[in-house]
Amino acid sequence: TTQPTDSFYVIDQATQAIAYRGGITVNVVNDPNTETNIYEGDFSTLENPGNYIVTIPGQGFSQAFDIGTSIYEAASESSIKAFYFQRCNFDLVGSTADPYFHPRCHPADGFLHPSTGGSGFKLARGGWHDAGDYGKYIVNGAVTVGTLLLAYEVFPSRFASDNLNIPESGNSVPDILDEVRYELEWMLLMQDTVSGGVHHKLTFEMFSAFVMPQNTSGTRYIYELSSAATADFAAVMARAGRMYQPHDAAFAQKCLDAAVLAWSYLQANPNIVPPGGFQNPAGTNTGTYGDGNDSDERFWAATELYITTGETSYHNYFIGNYSQFGLINGEISWPNVQTLGYLTYMLNDVSGQSQNIKNLIRTSLQNFALGTLTTTANRGMRLSISPGEFVWGSNSVIMNKAILLILAYEEFNDPAYRLAALSQLDYIFGANLHNISFLTGSGELDVQNLHHRPSAADGIPGALPGMLSGGPNEFLGDPVLQANFTDQTPPALCWIDDVGSYAGNEMAINWNGAIAFVLGYFASEGPVSSVEPSVVNPKSMNLEQNYPSPFNPSTAIPVQLGQAETVQI
């Protein structure tokens, strides 16, 4: 299993000298994700800053990568700046937008859909476009906001930048909070201020053509109230109520008041609204974000309200419901937000909390992390997911698992958790059989044909930067994937860089929230290494045997993180 010690070389690009040589070992035999053998070479001891390539005699070269002290910084900044490019009803002009200019869009947001039982105009401008389309959805917006605010609450120094080149930069408020506020301001407009309920979404009846947002046409509708949207809204508004207090006390109080009002709607409507969960009415075919069980959303809302207010009624709800979800047994996702509630309870200190429950949550986090380590030890590129998990947005699943690994590392100080989290970034940035960086604008070979309307319509080559492609989808959820792959294709190979692949190559704000968390954490850690012009820092090299596929007919040589250092590919 071990090849001669000169099996691979690391070449210093500046001098063309051999900076390191080493042997190749087996990483995983018949990796279930790729159905091929994965090999690796470890050059963790190479720490000299510089630009390098890996070569294997007779096999080829890697892309160039850097070893340095700020490898993730640019990628981290771009992953947050991407939200600015998703702003609705905002003039993208000047140096903050260059070269992705466009005038404000959708000034007539929005009109009450007949399914609401109402009619007429309700002001709901602003917020973020949800994904590759121009819809705006409370459910997905809330999990995105929850993830970004969690990042800042737990690691404020790592997300303190006020210099991300957005219009609010330089106002002495961290830019991540400024950007999240743009979404929160829109969410506030989606609340019915009489009942406290929150409208589920604001979209066209049908997805628009691939045109710039200001060139779309048709009526944009506000759809009915839903309890899932209301509970998600209550959760993030309660969190905002404590996190914006030092920066804008009036806005923080406005958010908290809205959260309390939303909770009153939930109390008045103890069963899911509408019955069975939100579904599109006849004639509408945009995103649903439907959820037939709103208990996890209500649980998250009560937890955030308790931590912000300290009120016993919210704590009693938490105590009465915390055990029904099995504690932390899965990553954060929009249909399952209870993990956000558990983390909030565990990571904050409020008078009256149950230390026993906090310890139970900590143990469940540790158990989840240990289980994830077992998976990474038996998967090529030390990936944290397995067949069956390459779903729509699989890259988001991977990043959300990395979030829990990071938090486990902070809680238990086991470096294996940190290294496993870094391995997930390695996969995103090129340690994959597609030989590509899934984050646009980062790496020498990155996604070019993102399913993202502005990227496709702006006339500028490539995609807008900082956006995470959804990644391989073994369930082949769109015609492009179905035309290129079958149910016999290994799961990790079911991806193609094609603008028509909405189930594999779209971006979405919740996916970007997850990678922004992970990148922001590691960008502030200190020396690491990366892919040009601003990406990863793995330490071990994985030589993958040639796997015949329509998009990768040659041998791939990705780099994989091995220890406390990093290299990029």
C-alpha positions as CSV (number, residue, x, y, z in Angstrom):
1,T,0.0,0.0,0.0
2,T,3.0,2.3,0.3
3,Q,4.8,3.4,-2.9
4,P,8.5,4.4,-3.0
5,T,9.4,7.6,-1.1
6,D,9.8,9.6,-4.3
7,S,6.2,8.8,-5.4
8,F,5.3,12.5,-5.3
9,Y,7.1,15.8,-5.3
10,V,6.1,19.3,-4.2
11,I,7.7,21.9,-6.5
12,D,8.4,25.5,-5.5
13,Q,7.0,27.5,-8.4
14,A,9.5,30.4,-7.8
15,T,12.6,28.3,-7.9
16,Q,11.4,25.1,-9.6
17,A,13.2,23.3,-6.8
18,I,11.8,20.2,-5.1
19,A,10.5,21.4,-1.7
20,Y,9.3,18.1,-0.5
21,R,9.1,14.4,-1.7
22,G,7.1,11.6,-0.2
23,G,5.2,8.4,-0.6
24,I,1.7,7.6,-1.5
25,T,-0.6,5.5,0.8
26,V,-4.1,4.3,0.5
27,N,-6.8,6.5,2.0
28,V,-9.9,4.4,1.2
29,V,-10.3,1.3,-0.9
30,N,-13.4,1.3,-3.0
31,D,-14.7,4.6,-1.5
32,P,-18.6,4.2,-1.4
33,N,-19.1,7.8,-2.5
34,T,-17.0,7.6,-5.6
35,E,-16.6,3.8,-6.1
36,T,-12.9,4.2,-6.7
37,N,-9.7,3.8,-4.6
38,I,-8.4,7.0,-3.0
39,Y,-4.7,7.6,-2.3
40,E,-3.0,10.3,-0.4
41,G,0.4,11.8,0.2
42,D,1.2,13.8,3.3
43,F,3.4,16.9,3.1
44,S,2.2,18.5,6.3
45,T,5.7,19.3,7.4
46,L,6.2,21.7,4.5
47,E,5.5,25.1,6.0
48,N,7.5,27.6,4.1
49,P,5.2,30.3,2.5
50,G,5.2,30.2,-1.2
51,N,3.4,29.0,-4.4
52,Y,3.7,25.2,-5.1
53,I,2.4,22.4,-7.3
54,V,2.3,18.7,-6.6
55,T,3.5,16.3,-9.3
56,I,3.6,12.6,-9.6
57,P,6.0,11.3,-12.2
58,G,4.1,10.0,-15.2
59,Q,0.8,11.1,-13.9
60,G,0.6,14.9,-14.0
61,F,0.5,18.0,-11.9
62,S,-1.9,19.6,-9.5
63,Q,-3.1,23.1,-9.8
64,A,-0.9,25.7,-8.1
65,F,-1.6,26.4,-4.4
66,D,-0.2,28.7,-1.8
67,I,1.1,28.0,1.7
68,G,0.8,31.2,3.7
69,T,-0.8,32.9,6.7
70,S,-4.1,34.2,5.2
71,I,-5.3,31.5,2.9
72,Y,-9.0,31.7,3.7
73,E,-9.3,35.4,4.2
74,A,-10.4,36.4,0.7
75,A,-12.8,33.5,0.3
76,S,-14.3,34.2,3.7
77,E,-14.9,37.8,2.8
78,S,-16.4,36.9,-0.6
79,S,-18.8,34.4,1.0
80,I,-20.3,37.2,3.1
81,K,-20.1,39.8,0.4
82,A,-22.2,37.5,-1.8
83,F,-25.3,38.4,0.2
84,Y,-24.9,42.0,-0.9
85,F,-25.1,40.8,-4.5
86,Q,-28.4,39.1,-3.5
87,R,-30.0,42.3,-2.3
88,C,-33.5,43.1,-3.7
89,N,-34.6,46.7,-4.4
90,F,-31.1,48.1,-4.0
91,D,-28.9,50.0,-6.4
92,L,-25.8,48.0,-7.0
93,V,-23.5,50.9,-8.0
94,G,-20.0,52.2,-7.4
95,S,-17.0,50.5,-6.1
96,T,-19.0,48.1,-3.8
97,A,-20.7,46.5,-6.8
98,D,-17.9,46.8,-9.5
99,P,-18.3,45.2,-12.0
100,Y,-21.6,43.6,-11.1
101,F,-23.7,46.8,-11.5
102,H,-27.5,46.9,-11.8
103,P,-30.2,49.3,-10.7
104,R,-32.7,48.5,-8.0
105,C,-35.3,45.9,-8.8
106,H,-38.8,44.9,-7.7
107,P,-40.0,48.2,-6.4
108,A,-43.6,47.0,-6.3
109,D,-43.1,44.2,-3.7
110,G,-45.7,43.1,-3.2
111,F,-49.4,42.3,-3.7
112,L,-51.4,40.0,-1.5
113,H,-52.2,36.8,-3.3
114,P,-55.9,35.9,-3.4
115,S,-55.1,32.8,-1.3
116,T,-54.4,35.1,1.6
117,G,-58.1,36.2,1.7
118,G,-56.9,39.7,1.2
119,S,-56.0,42.0,-1.7
120,G,-54.0,45.1,-2.6
121,F,-50.5,46.3,-2.0
122,K,-48.4,45.6,1.1
123,L,-45.0,47.2,1.3
124,A,-42.4,44.4,1.4
125,R,-39.4,45.7,-0.5
126,G,-35.8,44.7,0.3
127,G,-34.3,41.5,1.6
128,W,-32.2,39.0,-0.2
129,H,-33.2,37.0,-3.3
130,D,-33.3,33.5,-2.1
131,A,-31.1,31.6,-4.6
132,G,-30.7,31.5,-8.3
133,D,-34.2,32.9,-8.6
134,Y,-35.7,36.2,-7.4
135,G,-38.1,34.9,-4.8
136,K,-37.9,35.8,-1.1
137,Y,-38.8,33.3,1.5
138,I,-39.1,33.7,5.3
139,V,-38.2,30.1,6.1
140,N,-35.0,30.0,4.2
141,G,-34.1,33.6,5.1
142,A,-34.5,32.8,8.8
143,V,-32.2,29.7,8.9
144,T,-29.7,31.8,7.0
145,V,-29.9,34.7,9.4
146,G,-29.8,32.3,12.3
147,T,-26.6,30.7,11.0
148,L,-24.9,34.0,10.4
149,L,-25.9,35.5,13.8
150,L,-24.8,32.3,15.5
151,A,-21.4,32.7,13.9
152,Y,-21.1,36.3,15.2
153,E,-22.5,35.5,18.7
154,V,-20.1,32.6,19.3
155,F,-17.0,34.1,17.5
156,P,-17.4,37.9,17.5
157,S,-13.8,38.6,16.9
158,R,-13.6,36.4,13.9
159,F,-16.6,38.2,12.3
160,A,-15.8,41.7,13.4
161,S,-14.7,43.1,10.0
162,D,-16.2,46.4,9.0
163,N,-14.3,46.5,5.8
164,L,-16.0,44.0,3.4
165,N,-16.7,46.7,0.8
166,I,-20.5,46.9,1.2
167,P,-22.2,50.3,1.4
168,E,-22.4,50.2,5.3
169,S,-18.7,49.4,5.7
170,G,-16.9,51.8,8.0
171,N,-19.9,52.5,10.2
172,S,-18.3,50.9,13.3
173,V,-20.8,48.0,13.0
174,P,-19.5,44.6,11.9
175,D,-20.5,44.1,8.2
176,I,-22.0,40.7,8.9
177,L,-24.5,42.5,11.2
178,D,-25.1,45.2,8.6
179,E,-25.8,42.7,5.9
180,V,-28.1,40.5,8.0
181,R,-30.0,43.6,9.0
182,Y,-30.9,44.2,5.4
183,E,-32.7,40.9,5.5
184,L,-34.2,41.5,8.9
185,E,-35.7,44.8,7.8
186,W,-37.6,43.0,5.0
187,M,-38.7,40.2,7.3
188,L,-40.3,42.8,9.6
189,L,-42.4,44.0,6.7
190,M,-43.7,40.4,6.1
191,Q,-45.4,40.4,9.5
192,D,-49.1,41.0,10.0
193,T,-49.0,43.5,12.8
194,V,-52.5,42.7,14.0
195,S,-52.3,39.0,14.4
196,G,-48.5,38.7,14.6
197,G,-48.5,36.0,11.9
198,V,-45.9,36.1,9.2
199,H,-46.4,35.6,5.5
200,H,-44.6,32.6,4.1
201,K,-43.0,34.1,1.0
202,L,-43.0,36.8,-1.7
203,T,-42.5,35.5,-5.3
204,F,-43.8,35.6,-8.8
205,E,-46.4,33.0,-9.6
206,M,-43.8,31.3,-11.9
207,F,-40.0,31.5,-12.0
208,S,-38.8,34.3,-14.1
209,A,-36.7,34.0,-17.3
210,F,-32.9,34.2,-17.0
211,V,-32.8,38.0,-17.1
212,M,-31.4,40.6,-14.7
213,P,-33.7,41.3,-11.8
214,Q,-34.6,44.8,-12.9
215,N,-35.8,43.4,-16.2
216,T,-38.3,40.9,-14.8
217,S,-42.0,41.5,-15.3
218,G,-45.2,40.5,-13.7
219,T,-46.9,40.8,-10.3
220,R,-45.0,39.6,-7.3
221,Y,-47.3,38.2,-4.7
222,I,-47.2,37.9,-0.9
223,Y,-48.6,34.5,0.1
224,E,-50.6,33.4,3.1
225,L,-49.4,33.3,6.8
226,S,-47.8,30.1,8.0
227,S,-46.9,29.0,11.5
228,A,-43.5,27.7,10.3
229,A,-42.6,31.1,8.9
230,T,-43.9,32.8,12.0
231,A,-41.9,30.6,14.3
232,D,-38.7,31.0,12.3
233,F,-39.3,34.7,12.3
234,A,-39.8,34.8,16.1
235,A,-36.6,32.9,16.6
236,V,-34.4,35.2,14.5
237,M,-36.1,38.4,15.7
238,A,-35.5,37.3,19.3
239,R,-31.9,36.6,18.6
240,A,-31.6,40.0,16.9
241,G,-33.1,41.6,19.9
242,R,-30.1,40.7,22.0
243,M,-27.4,40.9,19.3
244,Y,-28.1,44.4,17.9
245,Q,-28.6,45.9,21.4
246,P,-25.0,47.2,21.6
247,H,-25.2,48.8,18.1
248,D,-28.8,50.1,17.8
249,A,-31.0,49.6,20.9
250,A,-34.1,50.9,19.1
251,F,-33.8,48.4,16.3
252,A,-33.1,45.6,18.7
253,Q,-36.2,46.4,20.7
254,K,-38.2,46.6,17.5
255,C,-37.0,43.1,16.6
256,L,-37.8,41.7,20.1
257,D,-41.3,43.3,20.0
258,A,-41.9,41.6,16.7
259,A,-40.8,38.3,18.1
260,V,-43.1,38.5,21.0
261,L,-46.0,39.4,18.8
262,A,-45.2,36.4,16.5
263,W,-45.1,34.2,19.6
264,S,-48.6,35.4,20.5
265,Y,-49.8,34.3,17.1
266,L,-48.3,30.8,17.7
267,Q,-49.9,30.6,21.1
268,A,-53.3,31.5,19.5
269,N,-52.7,28.9,16.8
270,P,-51.3,25.8,18.5
271,N,-51.8,23.7,15.4
272,I,-49.8,24.1,12.2
273,V,-51.0,26.8,9.9
274,P,-52.1,26.3,7.2
275,P,-53.2,22.7,8.0
276,G,-50.6,20.3,6.7
277,G,-48.1,23.1,6.2
278,F,-47.7,25.7,3.4
279,Q,-48.2,24.5,-0.1
280,N,-48.4,26.5,-3.3
281,P,-51.9,27.5,-4.4
282,A,-53.1,26.6,-7.8
283,G,-51.4,28.6,-10.5
284,T,-48.2,29.1,-8.5
285,N,-45.0,27.1,-9.2
286,T,-42.2,28.8,-7.3
287,G,-40.3,27.5,-4.2
288,T,-42.4,26.1,-1.4
289,Y,-40.2,25.5,1.6
290,G,-43.2,23.5,2.9
291,D,-42.9,21.7,6.2
292,G,-45.6,19.5,7.6
293,N,-44.2,19.7,11.2
294,D,-43.6,23.1,12.8
295,S,-42.7,21.8,16.3
296,D,-39.0,22.3,15.7
297,E,-39.6,25.9,14.6
298,R,-41.7,26.6,17.7
299,F,-39.0,25.1,19.9
300,W,-36.3,27.3,18.3
301,A,-38.5,30.4,18.8
302,A,-39.2,29.7,22.4
303,T,-35.5,29.0,23.1
304,E,-34.3,32.3,21.5
305,L,-37.0,34.2,23.3
306,Y,-36.0,32.7,26.6
307,I,-32.3,33.4,26.2
308,T,-33.1,37.0,25.2
309,T,-35.7,37.8,27.8
310,G,-35.1,35.3,30.6
311,E,-38.9,34.9,30.9
312,T,-40.1,31.7,32.6
313,S,-42.9,31.0,30.1
314,Y,-40.5,30.5,27.3
315,H,-38.2,28.4,29.5
316,N,-41.2,26.2,30.4
317,Y,-41.9,25.6,26.8
318,F,-38.3,24.7,26.2
319,I,-38.3,22.3,29.2
320,G,-41.5,20.7,28.0
321,N,-40.3,20.1,24.5
322,Y,-36.5,19.7,24.4
323,S,-36.5,15.9,24.6
324,Q,-38.8,15.2,21.7
325,F,-36.1,15.9,19.0
326,G,-33.4,13.6,20.4
327,L,-31.0,16.5,21.1
328,I,-28.3,17.2,18.6
329,N,-28.5,14.4,16.1
330,G,-28.3,16.1,12.8
331,E,-26.9,19.2,11.1
332,I,-28.7,22.5,10.8
333,S,-31.2,22.7,7.8
334,W,-34.3,24.7,7.0
335,P,-36.7,21.8,7.7
336,N,-35.0,20.9,11.0
337,V,-34.0,23.9,13.0
338,Q,-34.1,22.4,16.5
339,T,-30.3,22.1,16.4
340,L,-30.1,25.9,16.4
341,G,-32.3,25.9,19.5
342,Y,-30.1,23.4,21.3
343,L,-27.0,25.4,20.4
344,T,-28.5,28.6,21.7
345,Y,-29.4,27.0,25.0
346,M,-26.0,25.3,25.4
347,L,-23.9,28.3,24.4
348,N,-25.6,31.0,26.5
349,D,-25.8,31.5,30.3
350,V,-29.1,32.8,31.7
351,S,-30.3,32.6,35.3
352,G,-32.5,29.6,35.8
353,Q,-31.2,27.4,33.1
354,S,-30.9,23.7,33.7
355,Q,-27.3,22.7,33.9
356,N,-28.3,19.1,33.5
357,I,-30.0,19.8,30.2
358,K,-27.0,21.9,29.0
359,N,-24.8,18.9,29.8
360,L,-27.1,16.6,27.9
361,I,-26.9,18.9,24.9
362,R,-23.1,19.0,25.2
363,T,-22.9,15.2,25.2
364,S,-25.1,15.0,22.2
365,L,-22.9,17.4,20.3
366,Q,-19.9,15.3,21.2
367,N,-21.6,12.1,20.1
368,F,-22.6,13.7,16.8
369,A,-19.0,14.8,16.3
370,L,-17.6,11.4,17.1
371,G,-20.0,9.8,14.7
372,T,-19.0,12.2,12.0
373,L,-15.3,11.3,12.7
374,T,-16.2,7.7,12.1
375,T,-17.7,8.6,8.7
376,T,-14.7,10.7,7.7
377,A,-12.3,7.9,8.5
378,N,-14.1,5.6,6.1
379,R,-14.7,8.0,3.2
380,G,-12.5,9.3,0.5
381,M,-11.1,12.8,1.0
382,R,-12.4,12.3,4.6
383,L,-15.8,13.5,3.6
384,S,-18.5,13.7,6.3
385,I,-21.4,12.4,4.1
386,S,-22.2,9.0,2.7
387,P,-24.4,7.6,-0.1
388,G,-28.0,8.7,0.5
389,E,-26.8,12.2,1.7
390,F,-25.8,13.5,-1.7
391,V,-29.1,15.4,-1.8
392,W,-30.1,18.8,-3.3
393,G,-27.6,21.1,-1.6
394,S,-25.2,18.3,-0.5
395,N,-22.4,20.9,-0.1
396,S,-24.6,22.7,2.4
397,V,-25.0,19.4,4.4
398,I,-21.2,19.1,4.4
399,M,-20.7,22.7,5.6
400,N,-23.3,22.4,8.3
401,K,-21.7,19.3,9.6
402,A,-18.4,21.2,9.7
403,I,-20.1,23.9,11.8
404,L,-20.9,21.3,14.5
405,L,-17.4,19.9,14.3
406,I,-16.1,23.4,14.9
407,L,-18.3,23.9,17.9
408,A,-17.4,20.4,19.2
409,Y,-13.7,21.4,18.9
410,E,-14.3,24.6,20.9
411,E,-16.2,22.7,23.6
412,F,-14.0,19.6,23.9
413,N,-10.6,20.8,22.5
414,D,-10.1,17.6,20.5
415,P,-8.0,18.6,17.5
416,A,-9.5,15.7,15.5
417,Y,-12.8,17.7,15.3
418,R,-11.0,20.7,13.9
419,L,-9.1,18.7,11.3
420,A,-12.3,17.0,10.2
421,A,-13.9,20.4,9.7
422,L,-11.0,21.5,7.6
423,S,-11.3,18.4,5.5
424,Q,-14.8,19.4,4.5
425,L,-13.4,22.7,3.2
426,D,-10.7,20.8,1.3
427,Y,-13.5,19.0,-0.5
428,I,-15.3,22.2,-1.4
429,F,-12.1,23.8,-2.7
430,G,-10.9,20.9,-4.9
431,A,-10.3,17.7,-3.1
432,N,-13.1,16.1,-5.2
433,L,-13.2,14.1,-8.4
434,H,-14.6,17.0,-10.3
435,N,-11.3,18.8,-9.7
436,I,-13.1,22.0,-9.1
437,S,-13.7,24.6,-6.4
438,F,-17.4,24.7,-5.6
439,L,-17.1,28.3,-4.3
440,T,-17.3,30.8,-7.2
441,G,-14.3,33.1,-7.5
442,S,-12.0,31.0,-5.4
443,G,-9.4,28.6,-6.7
444,E,-7.8,28.3,-10.1
445,L,-10.7,26.1,-11.4
446,D,-14.0,27.2,-10.0
447,V,-17.7,26.9,-10.9
448,Q,-18.4,29.0,-14.0
449,N,-21.9,28.1,-15.0
450,L,-23.9,28.6,-11.8
451,H,-27.7,28.3,-11.9
452,H,-28.0,31.9,-10.9
453,R,-30.0,34.4,-13.0
454,P,-27.7,37.5,-12.5
455,S,-24.6,35.4,-13.2
456,A,-26.1,34.1,-16.4
457,A,-27.6,37.4,-17.6
458,D,-25.0,40.0,-16.7
459,G,-22.8,39.5,-19.7
460,I,-19.7,39.0,-17.5
461,P,-17.8,35.7,-17.9
462,G,-18.2,33.3,-15.0
463,A,-20.4,33.6,-11.9
464,L,-20.7,36.3,-9.3
465,P,-18.0,35.6,-6.6
466,G,-18.4,34.0,-3.2
467,M,-21.4,31.7,-4.0
468,L,-21.5,28.0,-3.1
469,S,-22.7,25.6,-5.7
470,G,-25.2,23.0,-4.3
471,G,-23.0,20.1,-5.3
472,P,-23.5,16.5,-6.3
473,N,-27.1,15.2,-6.2
474,E,-27.4,11.5,-6.5
475,F,-31.2,11.8,-6.8
476,L,-30.8,13.5,-10.2
477,G,-33.4,16.2,-9.5
478,D,-33.3,18.1,-12.8
479,P,-33.2,17.2,-16.5
480,V,-29.5,18.1,-16.9
481,L,-28.5,15.6,-14.2
482,Q,-30.8,13.0,-15.7
483,A,-29.3,13.4,-19.1
484,N,-25.7,13.0,-17.9
485,F,-26.0,10.4,-15.1
486,T,-28.0,7.4,-14.1
487,D,-28.9,5.7,-10.8
488,Q,-25.7,3.6,-11.3
489,T,-23.5,6.7,-11.2
490,P,-21.5,6.9,-7.9
491,P,-23.2,9.6,-5.7
492,A,-20.3,12.0,-5.5
493,L,-20.0,12.1,-9.3
494,C,-23.6,13.3,-10.0
495,W,-22.7,16.9,-10.7
496,I,-22.0,19.0,-13.7
497,D,-21.1,22.7,-14.1
498,D,-24.2,23.5,-16.2
499,V,-26.4,26.6,-15.8
500,G,-29.5,24.4,-16.4
501,S,-28.8,22.1,-13.4
502,Y,-30.9,23.7,-10.7
503,A,-30.7,20.6,-8.5
504,G,-26.9,20.4,-8.5
505,N,-25.4,23.8,-9.5
506,E,-27.7,26.5,-8.0
507,M,-26.6,28.7,-5.1
508,A,-28.9,29.5,-2.1
509,I,-28.5,31.9,0.8
510,N,-28.7,29.2,3.4
511,W,-25.9,27.3,1.8
512,N,-23.8,30.5,1.7
513,G,-24.6,31.1,5.4
514,A,-23.1,27.7,6.3
515,I,-19.8,28.2,4.3
516,A,-19.5,31.8,5.6
517,F,-19.6,30.4,9.1
518,V,-16.9,27.8,8.4
519,L,-14.6,30.1,6.4
520,G,-14.9,33.0,8.8
521,Y,-13.8,30.6,11.6
522,F,-10.7,29.4,9.9
523,A,-9.8,32.7,8.2
524,S,-9.0,34.1,11.6
525,E,-7.1,31.1,12.9
526,G,-3.6,31.9,11.8
527,P,-1.2,30.2,9.4
528,V,-2.8,28.0,6.8
529,S,-2.4,27.3,3.1
530,S,-4.7,27.8,0.1
531,V,-5.6,27.5,-3.5
532,E,-4.9,30.5,-5.7
533,P,-6.2,33.1,-5.6
534,S,-7.7,32.6,-2.2
535,V,-8.7,29.2,-1.1
536,V,-7.8,26.0,0.8
537,N,-4.9,24.6,2.8
538,P,-4.9,20.8,2.8
539,K,-1.8,18.9,3.9
540,S,-2.2,15.5,2.4
541,M,-2.5,14.7,-1.2
542,N,-5.1,12.3,-2.5
543,L,-4.3,10.7,-5.8
544,E,-7.5,9.3,-7.2
545,Q,-7.4,6.6,-9.8
546,N,-8.8,7.5,-13.2
547,Y,-12.6,7.1,-13.0
548,P,-14.3,7.3,-16.4
549,S,-17.0,10.0,-16.4
550,P,-18.3,12.5,-19.0
551,F,-16.6,15.4,-17.3
552,N,-13.4,14.1,-15.9
553,P,-11.7,11.6,-18.2
554,S,-8.3,12.1,-16.7
555,T,-6.6,11.3,-13.3
556,A,-7.5,13.8,-10.6
557,I,-5.0,14.9,-8.1
558,P,-6.8,16.8,-5.3
559,V,-5.2,17.8,-2.0
560,Q,-6.6,16.8,1.4
561,L,-6.0,18.2,4.8
562,G,-4.0,15.9,7.1
563,Q,-2.9,17.8,10.2
564,A,-2.7,21.1,11.8
565,E,-1.3,22.9,8.7
566,T,-2.9,23.5,5.4
567,V,-2.2,23.6,1.7
568,Q,-4.4,24.6,-1.1
569,I,-4.9,22.9,-4.4
